[in-house]
């Protein structure tokens, strides 16, 4: 039954919707945590340490954090695979382009695929930059505040992050509403409210994440 559901178009869209909502929930929590950087190094570093001790003593040190990471990796992989396979099906079903583009298709809708690729590449860079420190020359394990300030003190760190967050905003704007339709939440009377929620979420997430590099660039965070 699971295989039958997965191989169907509806099944893949459902997987995309559920995995997308899981990642959206994480993004909201992650953004709120990021904003703690405006309260100083002590507050931000304490928060980063707390993430590793959540659930103690029932959960061992970092077990909860690794559990969250495992769920996120599964959600990202499921989302990416289902998106790719749906895209391939769409291309096979219509190998030639439409003569006339749909005028109602928003910019976010037309760029969902490219936005997904940009976000996928950003996730890899972000992990290598601020989690493992692989591409971060001055990375200091156990000093997240200093590592964030160091990253956003470079022009390329700011450009990569801000471009990715703009892509995220467009992705969330369309993806939230699309997920609601897939899961049967949408209706003619609810569409307006759902689109408003999608726009507000996209705006808040973009502004919240971009506030950190802007704070570093302007000297508010140093």
Secondary structure, DSSP 8 states (H G I E B T S, - for coil): -HHHHHHSHHHHHHHHHHHHHHHHHHHHHHHHHHGGGGG-HHHHHHHHHHHHHTTTTTS-TTHHHHHHHHHHHHHHHHHHHHHHHHHHHHHHHT-S--SS--TT--HHHHTHHHHHHHHHHHHHHHHHHHTS-TT-TT--TT-HHHHHHHHTTSHHHHHHHHHHHHHHHHHHHHHHHHHHHHTT---TTTHHHHHHHHHHHHHHHHHHHHHHHHHHHTTS--
